[in-house]
Amino acid sequence: MKIKNCHEAVRPLLGLPPHHHRHMRLQAGSRAIFSRKASSAVRILEVGPRDGLQNIRTQVPTATKIELIKKLAATGLTDIEATSFVSPKWVPQLADGAEVMHHILNLGSQNDLRFSVLAPNLKGFENAFRAGAKEVVVFASATEAFSKKNQNCTVEQALDAARAVVKQAKQNNLWVRGVVSCIFSDPYSGPTDPRDVLYVVEQFVDMGCDEIGLGDTLGVGTPKRTQTLLEVLLKAVPADKLTGHFHDTYGQAVANVLRAYELGLRTFDSSIAGLGGCPYAPGAKGNAATEDIVYAFENSGIDTGIDLQKLATVGDWISRQLGLPNNSRAGAALVAKRQDQEPPKPQPTSLNSQSVAEKSQAKSAEQASSRTWTVEKQTSGYIVSRAANAVKITLAQPKNGNAMTTEMLESLTRLFKDLSTDRAVFHIVLAAEGRFFCTGMDLTGNSRDNSSSYHDKIVDLFAAIDNAPQTVIAAIQGPCFGGGVGLCFVCDVRLASPEARWTLSEVKLGMSPAIISKYMAREWGFSFFREAMLSGRTVTPEELSRIGVVHGISETKDKLDLMVDSYLDRLAHCAPQAAATCKQLVRNAFTGPGSPEQDKFIRRTFDNMLAPGSEGQYGIQQFQQKIKKVDWGYFWARLQSKL
Ligand SMILES: CC(C)(COP(=O)([O-])OP(=O)([O-])OC[C@H]1O[C@@H](n2cnc3c(N)ncnc32)[C@H](O)[C@@H]1OP(=O)([O-])[O-])[C@@H](O)C(=O)NCCC(=O)NCCSC(=O)C[C@@](C)(O)CC(=O)[O-]
């Protein structure tokens, strides 16, 4: 055991000799953290955008991080740990810290918002300061083993690095929080001695930190352990200098927060939807969920200044964006309760069966849902964006009406093949920019030096879309010609704007829709297809809606995106693997009706449907538990993360 600088009052308790101390100065310096949020009884420090996102495997797009921070700020949260300034080699997830700060700083100046950032060394501090940070966080472990593994240095070296940052920060009038990790236990060396925690806390106070966070890195704290530690610390350090940062590994986070509150602490870190994890405790949940803590305080008559309903919405939103389970019990329950009370969302309806009432429902469906699509990739031919379990591919070559060039065919085929093995993608939307959805075969001649290979490329793309396990939705904003018509109808669902049109123009060019005929006959039916193909006439959305092959027409072109989002909301309750099987059943029914292969597939599907661990088994369990809308994103995220 190290004998360290311990407070006078505690030293005898710990069997240590007295020595000089700065207790009086501590108390004098501990003023008024609460002046920052005078109206609330407790201060909740949201760490999801930093600590939460850093500890999950998913690489989160910068735009989603910015949006998350904006949404959190709109709930009444005033303290948000926004990002980190550490080497991107260590923490690639937060390499975009400067960009995030750039987009959120103006929020802080408008309201009473404070954004803190992690800056554990001078280099990080310089970058954080350059990015406009006004509050920085430094940290050190209370234990040597964790310090060496996590920071590759001793506790003293970590404190020296922190000291250098604090000195710079104070010279520039920045607020500093020092965080002590492993307050209860170290994953490598076992339980932590409270004296070691006290030592680091005192060092932080001594170097000038404005407050000190107590981090239960492993989440092994219990109310009793919390009390024991705080009884030691509070003899040396005023309660308003300390903040609690509890992890929920054993479901004790809220209990620990409440015990710490009873002992005088008034500031607590937490993470929206319990985002995060603990790399040192396999399978562990992440931080205390902000919704859970706010629920506990608000329902105990302790004001947090935060709108719990809005908070639950944000937790639900970010969980969906990341395709992860919502780890907040309170958040998930509040959202489920709200959904249960809401009237069912109207779905886009084809016009053939639309009554006046249905039309107005479809209109409100278009207004009901809007998701944030985050761009992941941009090529010269298309843009790929993602929202939760859906990927949107937007054709973006309006100059040639999104004609099917060789490059486009090859690259889209690769994309669809890659997506077919991505278990996190349940739905694909194929959309387009410009006047036309797709003008079909590239008629410039540039793409057809070798017509056999061009043929193969079209065949490959259509097969890749048709065989994709995901439900593919064509969002058709404008006219389609030839192969472009085929592109819509190889997709599983068609949602169209009133400006969409379909022209099988091949016959007028002296050609025929050979490759696409396979899909067109299946979807339009022989008679309708034959007439449209022979006449080369323009077919309208109303006609196709009447025969049931266009599944929704938006009120205006602008509202097509909302209709797509609303349709995706509906698909969120459909099991993705079952959906892939449904697609195969249709393919078999078309290519080999009555064949032994069809019967075999049907038999196999039925036999596997309720196997242990299957979607079917889970769906039936949920039904028996009276859960009407199964969250399949949660089911698959849980399977994949083996939580
Ligand atoms: C779309 C309208 C009505 C607009 O007609 P418009 O409004 O008068 O505009 P435009 O004709 O000036 O077109 C705008 C630009 O888009 C280009 N463009 C337009 N279409 C294509 C195309 N396919 N390939 C390459 N470029 C195309 C066109 O060349 C022009 O480029 P610019 O001159 O400004 O540089 C007119 O351009 C048009 O009729 N285009 C041809 C549409 C057509 O008939 N497509 C069917 C192709 S055959 C096919 O797809 C065969 C296949 C695949 O089905 C066979 C099989 O299945 O086996």
The ligand as an ORCA input file, in Angstrom:
! r2SCAN-3c Opt
* xyz -5 1
  C     -35.257     11.229    -70.848
  C     -35.678     12.107    -72.032
  C     -37.141     11.929    -72.316
  C     -35.404     13.555    -71.625
  O     -35.662     14.384    -72.734
  P     -35.358     15.948    -72.691
  O     -36.063     16.552    -71.512
  O     -35.629     16.478    -74.038
  O     -33.788     16.045    -72.349
  P     -32.582     15.469    -73.214
  O     -33.042     14.471    -74.220
  O     -31.781     16.617    -73.692
  O     -31.801     14.681    -72.042
  C     -31.068     15.320    -71.024
  C     -29.680     14.735    -70.960
  O     -29.779     13.406    -70.493
  C     -29.138     12.543    -71.384
  N     -29.795     11.259    -71.412
  C     -31.126     11.006    -71.332
  N     -31.346      9.698    -71.380
  C     -30.143      9.093    -71.484
  C     -29.730      7.759    -71.570
  N     -30.598      6.734    -71.515
  N     -28.414      7.503    -71.690
  C     -27.540      8.493    -71.694
  N     -27.852      9.799    -71.580
  C     -29.152     10.091    -71.493
  C     -29.253     13.220    -72.718
  O     -28.301     12.737    -73.622
  C     -29.041     14.652    -72.307
  O     -27.642     14.856    -72.105
  P     -26.918     16.166    -72.742
  O     -27.244     16.152    -74.185
  O     -27.525     17.315    -72.020
  O     -25.470     15.914    -72.433
  C     -34.870     11.756    -73.263
  O     -33.509     12.104    -73.030
  C     -34.923     10.340    -73.627
  O     -35.834      9.921    -74.298
  N     -33.926      9.521    -73.258
  C     -33.907      8.092    -73.579
  C     -34.701      7.276    -72.583
  C     -34.882      5.883    -73.077
  O     -35.535      5.611    -74.021
  N     -34.322      4.913    -72.327
  C     -34.433      3.488    -72.629
  C     -33.095      2.982    -72.965
  S     -33.146      1.356    -73.608
  C     -32.998      0.326    -72.292
  O     -32.997      0.771    -71.161
  C     -32.823     -1.101    -72.645
  C     -32.998     -2.172    -71.568
  C     -32.011     -2.056    -70.481
  O     -34.291     -2.117    -71.068
  C     -32.805     -3.493    -72.319
  C     -33.094     -4.741    -71.552
  O     -33.826     -4.734    -70.571
  O     -32.609     -5.795    -72.033
*
